[in-house]
Amino acid sequence: MLNGKVAIITGASRGIGAATAKLFAQYGAKVVVNYANNMGAAEEVVEFIRENGGQSIAVQADVRNQEDMNSLVNQTISHFGKVDILVNNAAIHFAMKPFFDMEWDEFRPKIEEEVKAAFVSTKSVLPIMKEQKYGKLVFISSGLSHQPMHGFIAHGTAKAAINSFVRYLAQELGPYNITANTISPGMVETDATKHTPAEEKEKAAMFTPLGRIANPEDIARAALFFASDQSAFMTGTYVPVSGGMEMNS
C-alpha cells in the first residue's frame, strides 16, 4: 500500500505517532520517526521497525522551529531520497481550564504553537512535494474542535484552527497533486489520557456506539488510508475516528 513511499511522522516516539510509524513501515513505507526529547522511545520505534524488516531513522526536531524541520527534511532526503507523506501529529501542551479561569497568556501559547507546528512542518516538505507533483499531508485534530468539553477550550480552539488550515491547504495544493486531510480522534488510550480517571473512560465508552475508546492503532489505520493512494480523490476532508461518538451531519 505504501511500498517505496517515504513518510515523516512528527511526535512519533509514542502513542498515535509510534503506532502510525510502525503501521506505515508494515505496509512498505520508509519512516522518519520525529521526536522532541524522548530519544530512547524514538529509537525503540526504529528498532521495532527494523527488526520487522522495515527501514527507519529517528530524527530530533522541534516542529515549531523552521531550522530544525529543514534539517529533518534534509536528513530524510539524505537517507531516503524524497518525501511523500507528512503526518502532523506532534502534541502541543495546553492549559486545561475553563474560560472563566483562563488568562490570555495561558490561552495564547496553545493556539499559536499548534498552528505554528502545522505551518512549519508543512512548509518544510512542500518544496519537495510540489517539485515531484505528489504529496500526502495528514493532520491529527480532535473531536473537541467540534464538540466542546469543560476545560478544553484552548485545545479545542487550536484544533479548530487546524481544521480550517487544512481546508485551505487542500484548495491551494490540489493542482500539484498534493492532498491534505484531517483525522479527528475521540478519546484515545495513550500517555495523554493515562491519568484520566477510569470512570471517565468507562463513561466515554458507554456513550460510544462501538462501546470502547480508541487505541492508537485505530487512528493509525485511518492515517494509513489518507497516506495511501486509496484516498487519491479525497482532499480537504475532516474524518472523525471516534467509534461513532462524533458523527458528521
Secondary structure in CASP SS format (residue, H / E / C, confidence):
PFRMAT SS
TARGET T0000
AUTHOR 0000-0000-0000
METHOD secondary structure of the structure
MODEL  1
M C 1.00
L C 1.00
N C 1.00
G C 1.00
K C 1.00
V E 1.00
A E 1.00
I E 1.00
I E 1.00
T C 1.00
G C 1.00
A C 1.00
S C 1.00
R C 1.00
G H 1.00
I H 1.00
G H 1.00
A H 1.00
A H 1.00
T H 1.00
A H 1.00
K H 1.00
L H 1.00
F H 1.00
A H 1.00
Q H 1.00
Y C 1.00
G C 1.00
A C 1.00
K E 1.00
V E 1.00
V E 1.00
V E 1.00
N E 1.00
Y E 1.00
A C 1.00
N C 1.00
N C 1.00
M H 1.00
G H 1.00
A H 1.00
A H 1.00
E H 1.00
E H 1.00
V H 1.00
V H 1.00
E H 1.00
F H 1.00
I H 1.00
R H 1.00
E H 1.00
N C 1.00
G C 1.00
G C 1.00
Q E 1.00
S E 1.00
I E 1.00
A E 1.00
V E 1.00
Q E 1.00
A C 1.00
D C 1.00
V C 1.00
R C 1.00
N C 1.00
Q H 1.00
E H 1.00
D H 1.00
M H 1.00
N H 1.00
S H 1.00
L H 1.00
V H 1.00
N H 1.00
Q H 1.00
T H 1.00
I H 1.00
S H 1.00
H H 1.00
F H 1.00
G C 1.00
K C 1.00
V C 1.00
D C 1.00
I E 1.00
L E 1.00
V E 1.00
N E 1.00
N C 1.00
A C 1.00
A C 1.00
I C 1.00
H C 1.00
F C 1.00
A C 1.00
M C 1.00
K E 1.00
P C 1.00
F H 1.00
F H 1.00
D H 1.00
M C 1.00
E C 1.00
W H 1.00
D H 1.00
E H 1.00
F H 1.00
R H 1.00
P H 1.00
K H 1.00
I H 1.00
E H 1.00
E H 1.00
E H 1.00
V H 1.00
K H 1.00
A H 1.00
A H 1.00
F H 1.00
V H 1.00
S H 1.00
T H 1.00
K H 1.00
S H 1.00
V H 1.00
L H 1.00
P H 1.00
I H 1.00
M H 1.00
K H 1.00
E H 1.00
Q H 1.00
K C 1.00
Y C 1.00
G E 1.00
K E 1.00
L E 1.00
V E 1.00
F E 1.00
I E 1.00
S C 1.00
S C 1.00
G H 1.00
L H 1.00
S H 1.00
H C 1.00
Q C 1.00
P C 1.00
M C 1.00
H C 1.00
G C 1.00
F E 1.00
I H 1.00
A H 1.00
H H 1.00
G H 1.00
T H 1.00
A H 1.00
K H 1.00
A H 1.00
A H 1.00
I H 1.00
N H 1.00
S H 1.00
F H 1.00
V H 1.00
R H 1.00
Y H 1.00
L H 1.00
A H 1.00
Q H 1.00
E H 1.00
L H 1.00
G H 1.00
P H 1.00
Y H 1.00
N C 1.00
I E 1.00
T E 1.00
A E 1.00
N E 1.00
T E 1.00
I E 1.00
S E 1.00
P E 1.00
G C 1.00
M C 1.00
V E 1.00
E C 1.00
T C 1.00
D H 1.00
A H 1.00
T H 1.00
K C 1.00
H C 1.00
T C 1.00
P C 1.00
A H 1.00
E H 1.00
E H 1.00
K H 1.00
E H 1.00
K H 1.00
A H 1.00
A H 1.00
M H 1.00
F C 1.00
T C 1.00
P C 1.00
L C 1.00
G C 1.00
R C 1.00
I C 1.00
A E 1.00
N C 1.00
P H 1.00
E H 1.00
D H 1.00
I H 1.00
A H 1.00
R H 1.00
A H 1.00
A H 1.00
L H 1.00
F H 1.00
F H 1.00
A H 1.00
S C 1.00
D H 1.00
Q H 1.00
S H 1.00
A C 1.00
F C 1.00
M C 1.00
T C 1.00
G C 1.00
T C 1.00
Y E 1.00
V E 1.00
P E 1.00
V E 1.00
S C 1.00
G C 1.00
G C 1.00
M C 1.00
E C 1.00
M C 1.00
N C 1.00
S C 1.00
END
